[in-house]
Amino acid sequence: MTAVAADAERYLHLVGDGDEQGAVEVVAGLLAAGMPAQRVMVDLIAATQTRVGELWAANVWTVAREHAATATSERALAYVAAQCAVRPHRGRITIACVDGEWHALPARILAEMLRLDGWRVDFLGPSVPGPHLVAHLHETGPDAVALSCMLATRLPRAHAAITACRAAGVPVIAGGRGFGPGGRYAQRLGADVWAADAEEAVARLASSGPPSSPAEQDVLFGDDEYTFVVRERPSLIATTMSSLAATYPAVRAYDHRQLDATLEDLGHIVDFLAAALYLREPAIFTDFAEWTAAVLQARGVPPPALRAGISSVRAQLTDFPRARSVLDAGLARLPAR
């Protein structure tokens, strides 16, 4: 068992308790024992964050505990980075989360990994609006931009950011599970390079330097159906919420917390539908439906509840065959009971 593996459970417990001092002591001990900083970042901090997400999805940890764990790991990461002084010698790179993307720890880990590899890094943090990102590029002239997108609902904004960066003459490295398995949507949206994780991004940049932008692709995104779903989002959600009592009677007994959670879930249904329509990729919605069904079941919400919500949205889209087809594909992925 490696040193990281031996300390992983202890570190998970510490971040789950929000114990910043204890978490820092673990990473400090690993560094003192000779563990390379890159391995501490990837094998302990990043791997633990993956486990934190799994514990939330399984309803073992609350959202508050997940947030505390993330904040604690950010503190531990900052400590590791502070122990490693490296003079920039490769070039300059900007790292940002796309507009609306608040999961910043993976991007922060990439920033620190690139710093250790000799890059001057401008880390802009979570949810960076496209115009602000482009203004920064014009001010600093980086060799490349790394954009993180963890949720597929942010892909239309990611596309806008990628397009703007390339128009400014700056190549784009895309990362984050929002770009789909294997980054399947990254190239379609115009990204120059896809990297599955921080290590792969560092290796790609070290071996070949900043990517050169390929020729523009003539790909159509969005249409009238996408525009309608985005424009009518509030109405689609409100109408679905008011109709649930008839299609899923159990909702009548929901308390305020459960009703708020239901409203949030309906928003996700509409947003993932919109993303699927924008890219013409039904898998964006079907993957969401399957994953959400598992998450809701872990919280005691049976598949018929999700089925009722999706079906109600579908009933409002009688004039939109592509949207209904996407929703039908999602319904087919739900458990029967």
C-alpha positions as CSV (number, residue, x, y, z in Angstrom):
1,M,0.0,0.0,0.0
2,T,1.4,3.4,-1.0
3,A,1.7,6.2,1.5
4,V,-1.1,8.1,-0.2
5,A,-3.4,5.0,0.0
6,A,-2.5,4.5,3.7
7,D,-3.5,8.1,4.5
8,A,-6.4,8.4,2.2
9,E,-9.1,7.3,4.7
10,R,-7.8,9.6,7.3
11,Y,-7.6,12.5,4.9
12,L,-11.2,11.8,3.8
13,H,-12.4,11.8,7.4
14,L,-10.6,15.1,8.0
15,V,-12.0,16.9,5.0
16,G,-15.4,15.6,5.8
17,D,-15.2,17.2,9.2
18,G,-13.8,20.4,7.7
19,D,-10.6,19.9,9.7
20,E,-8.2,22.2,7.7
21,Q,-5.3,21.8,10.2
22,G,-5.6,18.0,10.2
23,A,-5.8,17.9,6.4
24,V,-2.7,20.1,6.1
25,E,-0.8,17.9,8.5
26,V,-1.5,14.9,6.3
27,V,-0.2,16.5,3.2
28,A,2.7,18.0,5.0
29,G,3.6,14.6,6.3
30,L,3.5,13.1,2.8
31,L,5.7,15.9,1.5
32,A,8.2,15.4,4.3
33,A,8.3,11.7,3.6
34,G,9.4,12.5,0.0
35,M,6.2,12.2,-1.9
36,P,6.3,14.5,-5.0
37,A,3.9,17.4,-4.8
38,Q,2.2,16.3,-8.0
39,R,1.4,12.9,-6.6
40,V,-0.1,14.5,-3.4
41,M,-2.3,16.7,-5.6
42,V,-3.5,13.9,-7.9
43,D,-3.4,10.7,-5.8
44,L,-4.7,12.2,-2.5
45,I,-6.5,15.6,-3.1
46,A,-8.1,14.9,-6.5
47,A,-8.8,11.3,-5.8
48,T,-10.5,12.2,-2.5
49,Q,-12.6,14.9,-4.2
50,T,-13.9,12.2,-6.5
51,R,-14.9,10.1,-3.5
52,V,-16.6,13.1,-1.9
53,G,-18.8,13.4,-5.0
54,E,-19.6,9.7,-4.9
55,L,-20.6,10.0,-1.2
56,W,-22.9,12.9,-1.9
57,A,-24.5,11.1,-4.9
58,A,-25.1,8.1,-2.6
59,N,-26.8,10.3,0.0
60,V,-24.1,9.4,2.6
61,W,-22.9,13.0,2.8
62,T,-25.0,16.2,2.7
63,V,-24.3,19.1,0.4
64,A,-23.0,21.1,3.3
65,R,-20.5,18.4,4.2
66,E,-19.4,18.1,0.5
67,H,-18.8,21.9,0.5
68,A,-16.9,21.7,3.7
69,A,-14.7,19.0,2.3
70,T,-14.0,20.9,-0.9
71,A,-13.1,24.1,1.0
72,T,-10.7,22.0,3.2
73,S,-9.1,20.4,0.2
74,E,-8.6,23.8,-1.3
75,R,-6.7,24.8,1.8
76,A,-4.6,21.6,1.7
77,L,-3.8,22.2,-2.0
78,A,-2.7,25.8,-1.2
79,Y,-0.3,24.5,1.4
80,V,1.2,22.0,-1.0
81,A,1.6,24.7,-3.7
82,A,3.2,27.1,-1.2
83,Q,6.0,24.6,-0.5
84,C,7.1,24.4,-4.1
85,A,8.8,27.4,-5.7
86,V,9.4,26.9,-9.4
87,R,10.6,29.7,-11.8
88,P,8.4,30.0,-14.9
89,H,10.3,29.0,-18.0
90,R,7.7,27.5,-20.4
91,G,5.2,30.2,-21.2
92,R,1.9,31.6,-19.9
93,I,-1.4,30.0,-19.7
94,T,-4.9,31.1,-18.5
95,I,-7.1,28.7,-16.6
96,A,-10.8,29.4,-16.0
97,C,-14.1,27.7,-15.3
98,V,-16.7,28.5,-18.0
99,D,-19.5,30.9,-17.1
100,G,-21.9,29.2,-14.7
101,E,-19.4,26.5,-13.6
102,W,-18.7,26.7,-9.9
103,H,-16.8,23.5,-9.4
104,A,-13.3,25.1,-9.3
105,L,-11.1,22.6,-7.5
106,P,-10.2,20.5,-10.5
107,A,-9.2,23.6,-12.4
108,R,-7.2,24.8,-9.4
109,I,-5.4,21.5,-9.2
110,L,-4.5,21.9,-12.9
111,A,-3.2,25.4,-12.2
112,E,-0.9,24.2,-9.5
113,M,0.3,21.2,-11.6
114,L,1.2,23.5,-14.4
115,R,3.0,26.0,-12.1
116,L,5.1,23.1,-10.9
117,D,5.9,22.2,-14.5
118,G,7.3,25.7,-15.2
119,W,4.3,27.6,-16.6
120,R,3.2,31.1,-15.5
121,V,-0.4,30.5,-14.7
122,D,-3.3,33.0,-14.4
123,F,-6.0,31.2,-12.5
124,L,-9.3,33.1,-12.9
125,G,-11.4,30.9,-10.7
126,P,-15.1,29.7,-11.1
127,S,-17.8,31.0,-13.4
128,V,-15.8,33.4,-15.5
129,P,-18.1,35.4,-17.9
130,G,-16.9,35.2,-21.5
131,P,-16.3,39.0,-22.0
132,H,-14.2,39.1,-18.9
133,L,-12.2,36.1,-20.1
134,V,-11.5,37.7,-23.5
135,A,-10.6,41.0,-21.9
136,H,-8.0,39.2,-19.8
137,L,-6.6,37.4,-22.9
138,H,-6.1,40.8,-24.6
139,E,-4.4,42.2,-21.6
140,T,-2.0,39.3,-20.9
141,G,-1.5,37.5,-24.2
142,P,-1.2,33.9,-22.9
143,D,0.0,31.0,-25.1
144,A,-3.2,29.0,-24.4
145,V,-6.4,28.9,-22.3
146,A,-7.6,25.9,-20.3
147,L,-11.3,25.8,-19.8
148,S,-13.0,23.6,-17.3
149,C,-16.7,22.5,-17.6
150,M,-18.0,19.9,-15.1
151,L,-21.7,20.0,-16.1
152,A,-23.1,19.5,-19.6
153,T,-25.7,22.2,-19.0
154,R,-22.8,24.7,-19.3
155,L,-21.8,23.5,-22.8
156,P,-23.6,26.4,-24.7
157,R,-21.6,28.9,-22.6
158,A,-18.5,26.8,-23.0
159,H,-19.0,27.0,-26.8
160,A,-19.3,30.8,-26.6
161,A,-16.1,31.0,-24.6
162,I,-14.2,28.7,-26.9
163,T,-15.3,30.6,-29.9
164,A,-14.3,33.9,-28.3
165,C,-10.9,32.6,-27.3
166,R,-10.1,31.3,-30.8
167,A,-11.3,34.6,-32.3
168,A,-8.7,36.2,-30.1
169,G,-6.1,33.9,-31.5
170,V,-5.6,31.9,-28.3
171,P,-5.9,28.0,-28.6
172,V,-8.1,26.2,-26.1
173,I,-7.5,23.1,-23.9
174,A,-10.8,21.7,-22.7
175,G,-11.3,19.6,-19.6
176,G,-14.0,18.4,-17.2
177,R,-16.6,15.7,-17.4
178,G,-19.2,18.2,-18.8
179,F,-17.5,17.7,-22.2
180,G,-18.7,14.1,-22.1
181,P,-17.0,10.7,-21.9
182,G,-13.6,11.0,-23.5
183,G,-14.3,14.7,-24.2
184,R,-16.6,13.8,-27.1
185,Y,-18.1,17.2,-27.2
186,A,-14.9,19.3,-26.8
187,Q,-13.8,19.0,-30.4
188,R,-17.3,19.6,-31.8
189,L,-17.4,22.9,-29.8
190,G,-14.1,24.0,-31.3
191,A,-11.6,23.1,-28.6
192,D,-8.1,22.5,-29.9
193,V,-7.1,19.8,-27.3
194,W,-9.0,17.7,-24.8
195,A,-7.3,16.4,-21.6
196,A,-9.0,13.9,-19.4
197,D,-7.3,15.2,-16.2
198,A,-4.6,17.5,-14.9
199,E,-1.8,15.0,-15.5
200,E,-2.7,14.5,-19.2
201,A,-3.0,18.3,-19.7
202,V,0.5,18.8,-18.2
203,A,2.0,16.0,-20.3
204,R,0.4,17.3,-23.5
205,L,1.8,20.8,-23.0
206,A,5.2,19.5,-21.9
207,S,5.6,17.3,-25.0
208,S,4.2,19.5,-27.7
209,G,3.7,23.0,-26.2
210,P,0.6,25.1,-26.7
211,P,-1.7,23.6,-29.4
212,S,-2.2,25.3,-32.7
213,S,-5.8,26.0,-33.7
214,P,-7.2,23.7,-36.4
215,A,-9.4,25.0,-39.3
216,E,-12.8,26.2,-38.3
217,Q,-15.6,23.6,-38.4
218,D,-18.9,24.2,-40.1
219,V,-21.1,22.8,-37.3
220,L,-24.6,24.0,-36.6
221,F,-25.6,24.6,-32.9
222,G,-29.0,25.4,-31.5
223,D,-32.2,25.9,-33.4
224,D,-35.8,27.0,-32.8
225,E,-36.5,24.1,-30.4
226,Y,-33.4,25.0,-28.3
227,T,-34.4,28.7,-28.3
228,F,-37.9,27.9,-27.2
229,V,-36.8,25.7,-24.3
230,V,-34.4,28.3,-23.1
231,R,-36.8,31.2,-23.4
232,E,-39.7,29.3,-21.8
233,R,-37.7,27.7,-19.1
234,P,-39.6,29.4,-16.2
235,S,-43.0,28.5,-17.7
236,L,-42.0,24.9,-18.4
237,I,-40.8,24.4,-14.8
238,A,-43.8,26.2,-13.2
239,T,-46.4,24.3,-15.3
240,T,-44.7,21.0,-14.5
241,M,-44.6,21.8,-10.8
242,S,-48.3,22.6,-10.7
243,S,-49.2,19.4,-12.6
244,L,-47.2,17.0,-10.5
245,A,-50.0,16.7,-7.9
246,A,-52.1,15.0,-10.5
247,T,-49.4,12.9,-12.2
248,Y,-47.5,12.0,-9.0
249,P,-49.9,12.3,-6.0
250,A,-47.1,11.7,-3.4
251,V,-45.9,15.2,-4.0
252,R,-49.0,16.5,-2.1
253,A,-47.4,15.4,1.1
254,Y,-44.0,17.1,0.4
255,D,-42.7,19.6,2.9
256,H,-41.0,22.9,1.9
257,R,-37.6,21.3,1.7
258,Q,-38.8,18.5,-0.6
259,L,-40.7,21.0,-2.8
260,D,-37.6,23.1,-3.2
261,A,-35.6,20.1,-4.1
262,T,-38.2,19.1,-6.7
263,L,-38.2,22.5,-8.2
264,E,-34.4,22.3,-8.5
265,D,-34.6,18.9,-10.2
266,L,-37.2,20.2,-12.7
267,G,-34.8,23.0,-13.6
268,H,-32.1,20.4,-14.2
269,I,-34.5,18.5,-16.5
270,V,-35.1,21.6,-18.7
271,D,-31.4,22.6,-18.6
272,F,-30.1,19.2,-19.7
273,L,-32.8,19.0,-22.4
274,A,-31.6,22.4,-23.7
275,A,-28.0,21.3,-23.7
276,A,-28.9,18.1,-25.6
277,L,-30.8,20.2,-28.2
278,Y,-28.0,22.7,-28.6
279,L,-25.4,20.0,-29.5
280,R,-27.9,17.6,-31.1
281,E,-26.7,15.0,-28.7
282,P,-29.5,13.0,-27.0
283,A,-26.9,11.2,-24.8
284,I,-26.5,14.4,-22.8
285,F,-30.0,14.0,-21.6
286,T,-30.2,10.2,-21.4
287,D,-27.0,10.1,-19.3
288,F,-28.5,12.8,-17.0
289,A,-31.7,10.9,-16.6
290,E,-30.0,7.6,-15.7
291,W,-27.7,9.3,-13.2
292,T,-30.5,11.4,-11.7
293,A,-32.7,8.3,-11.2
294,A,-29.9,6.7,-9.2
295,V,-29.3,9.8,-7.1
296,L,-33.0,10.3,-6.3
297,Q,-33.4,6.6,-5.4
298,A,-30.6,7.0,-2.9
299,R,-32.7,9.8,-1.3
300,G,-35.9,7.7,-1.3
301,V,-37.4,9.2,-4.4
302,P,-38.7,6.4,-6.7
303,P,-38.3,6.5,-10.5
304,P,-42.0,7.3,-11.1
305,A,-41.4,10.8,-9.6
306,L,-38.7,11.6,-12.2
307,R,-40.8,10.0,-14.9
308,A,-43.7,12.2,-14.0
309,G,-41.5,15.3,-14.2
310,I,-40.0,14.5,-17.6
311,S,-43.4,13.5,-19.0
312,S,-45.0,16.7,-17.9
313,V,-42.2,18.7,-19.6
314,R,-42.8,16.6,-22.7
315,A,-46.5,17.3,-22.7
316,Q,-45.8,21.0,-23.1
317,L,-43.7,20.5,-26.2
318,T,-46.3,19.2,-28.6
319,D,-44.9,21.2,-31.5
320,F,-41.3,20.2,-31.0
321,P,-40.5,16.7,-32.2
322,R,-36.8,16.7,-31.6
323,A,-37.3,17.8,-27.9
324,R,-39.9,15.1,-27.4
325,S,-37.6,12.5,-29.0
326,V,-34.8,13.4,-26.6
327,L,-37.2,13.2,-23.6
328,D,-38.6,9.8,-24.8
329,A,-35.0,8.5,-24.9
330,G,-34.5,9.7,-21.4
331,L,-37.7,8.1,-20.2
332,A,-36.6,4.8,-21.8
333,R,-33.5,4.8,-19.6
334,L,-35.4,5.0,-16.3
335,P,-36.0,1.9,-14.2
336,A,-39.6,0.6,-14.6
337,R,-40.2,0.7,-10.8
